[in-house]
Amino acid sequence: MPVIDVTEVTKRYAGRTVLDGITFSVEEGEIFGILGPNGTGKTTTVEIIEGLRAADSGSVRVLGLDPITDGRRLKEFIGVQLQHTDLPDNLKVWEALDLYASFYEDPRDWRELLVEWGLDDLRNVRFAKLSGGQKQRLIIALALVGNPRVAFLDELTTGLDPQARRATWELIKQIRATGVTVVLVSHFMDEVEELCDRVAVFSQGRIVAIDTPAELINGVDAEHSMRFSLASDAAEEILDLIRRVPGVASVQRNGAVVTVSGRSDFATAVTSVLAREHVVVTDLRIDKRTLDDAFVALTGREFDV
Ligand SMILES: Nc1ncnc2c1ncn2[C@@H]1O[C@H](COP(=O)(O)OP(=O)(O)OP(=O)(O)O)[C@@H](O)[C@H]1O
C-alpha cells in the first residue's frame, strides 16, 4: 500500500489555479522527489499532504489518514521541515530538541539524535551561533524527533555551500536507511538525481512526468555526443563501423579527434565496436544527458531558479 496517495488535487488562490488536478503516490521507504521551478505549486502540494492547507477538490491519504480530518493522529507519524524553518536565536540545540520532542506522544530520545546527527558537541550552543550546515542538521533532527514514518524536507539545501550540501545528502540517505519514507522538495537537479528513487516533475501546477531519475533522463530525445582521440594511422573503416551503430547520427573526424553524435544510448555500443576492432582510443569523453535536459524536454522551458 502506498504511504501517500494524492488523487486529482486542485487548489486555487484568489481565483488563480495553482494545482490543476495532480495525482501521484509515494511508496514506503522511498525518497520521492518533487521537482520544479519556483511557483509551480510544490510547497502547496506538500503542505496539503501535511494537512497545513486544504485542497479545493480531490483526495489525499497519508498512511490511510485524511490530513485534515485525521490531522491530530497523522501528526504523530510525520516529520516536517518547513521551507523556512527558523528558531529563536537564543534557543540552545538541546532545548530545541527537547521542545520539539514535547509535541509528540511517543518521541525519540533526543539525546540519541544529538549523537546521530553530530550535534552532541553543540548541545549548548545557541541557534544563532550555528553555521548553515549545523542549523540544517538540527532542523533535520527536529523533523525526526517525533519518530516519523514519513519525513518531508522542503528546499533543505538552499543557501548551503557545496560541502555542506553534500554532507546533507549523506544525512538524507541515512534517513532512508532507517526505513523512513522521505518526500524531498527541491529545485536542484543534481540533488534530485543523486538522492531520489522517483521524481514527480511539476510544471505550472501539473505533474508532467513521474519516474526514476534514470528513466526521465533516458526518455529525453535530445542529441548528445561522445568524443575520443584516435591514433593517426587508425583506419577510416572504423568510423564507418561506428556510423552503422544504432542511434548514431553523425561521426566527424578532426585530426585525431572523433566526435560521435546521436540520440538514444549509443556510447556503450560504440565502445564495444572499438574494443572488438582492437582500436585503442584516448581522451574518451561522453557528454551524458542530465536531468536538466529531461526537465527542459518535459516542460519546454529552461530551469530558472
Ligand atoms: N497563501 C497564498 N495565497 C496566494 N497565493 C499563494 C499562496 N501560497 C502560494 N501562492 C502562490 O501559489 C503559487 C505556487 O506557490 P508554491 O509556494 O506552492 O510554489 P513552489 O513551487 O513551492 O515555489 P517555491 O519553489 O518558490 O517555493 C505561487 O505563484 C505563489 O505565489
The ligand as an ORCA input file, in Angstrom:
! r2SCAN-3c Opt
* xyz 0 1
  N      -1.300     31.652      0.590
  C      -1.200     32.009     -0.683
  N      -2.023     32.941     -1.204
  C      -1.942     33.311     -2.507
  N      -1.043     32.797     -3.387
  C      -0.194     31.872     -2.923
  C      -0.207     31.440     -1.535
  N       0.759     30.495     -1.391
  C       1.348     30.369     -2.585
  N       0.800     31.177     -3.503
  C       1.166     31.257     -4.924
  O       0.918     29.984     -5.498
  C       1.945     29.631     -6.422
  C       2.565     28.319     -6.011
  O       3.293     28.524     -4.808
  P       4.156     27.390     -4.103
  O       4.845     28.017     -2.947
  O       3.308     26.218     -3.846
  O       5.176     27.050     -5.268
  P       6.578     26.340     -5.176
  O       6.662     25.512     -6.401
  O       6.745     25.667     -3.887
  O       7.574     27.541     -5.294
  P       8.916     27.829     -4.456
  O       9.943     26.938     -5.036
  O       9.158     29.282     -4.734
  O       8.598     27.571     -3.020
  C       2.897     30.801     -6.438
  O       2.588     31.614     -7.528
  C       2.643     31.526     -5.126
  O       2.896     32.890     -5.249
*
